[in-house]
């Protein structure tokens, strides 16, 4: 039976904490994913930063699942960011502009960006590991690039820089990410 891993991007934030709007966004996207028994979680993970811990807590309440969220540090993208951009936000932002100018899709990001390629490998390994929990697993990330692990067949039609409070649903079979789709409650901003 294939596993499902849903990777969420956090809602609107102020510093490292969700705003009231951000909490409402996470409630809405979690309800869209888990509502009516569609995909309730059997495990919940978060990257370790405050805003993702808040998201995980909201998901527990909304999905009525009685789970204790756990830290999954590989949902944290600081390793690749440190390695490639040396914590230089200007370098990173310039790269994102270049990707968006090229079309802004995962396929373009993978052609242009070493960061995207390294982060894709990390996220793919993380999704496969999280799928071992069985059933449906939720993961809350603080990065905008929760879509990087989409299969090649979906990469030309999937945004690289996904909006806040967006979920990417991954299907994992036999240690491979075989399919994906996005659930979003808002239109992406045009850069």
CORJOWO-V949086 format. One line per field, one symbol per residue. phi: phi as a letter, one per 40 degrees, with the letter a starting at -180 (. if undefined). burial: I if it has 9 or more other C-alpha atoms within 8 Angstrom, else O. A space follows every 10 residues. Layout:
phi = ???
burial = ???
//
This chain:
phi = .ccbbbbbcd cdbbgbbccd ccccccdccc ccccdfgdac cbabbachcd cccccccccc cccfbfbbcb cbccccccdc ccccbfgccc cccccccccc cchgcddcdc ccbcdccccc cccccccccc cccggbbbbb bcccbccccc cdcbccbbcc bccdfbbbcb bbbfgbcbaa abbbbacccc c
burial = OOIIIIIIII IIIOOOIIIO IIIOIIIIII IOIIIOOOOI IIIIIIIIIO IIIIIIIIII IIIOIOOOIO OIOIIIIOOI IIOOIOOOOO OIOOIOIOII OOOIIIIIII OOIOIIIIII IIIIOIIIOI IOIOIIIIII IIIIOIIIII IOOIIIOIII IIIIIIIIII IIIOOOIIII OOIIOOOOOO O
//
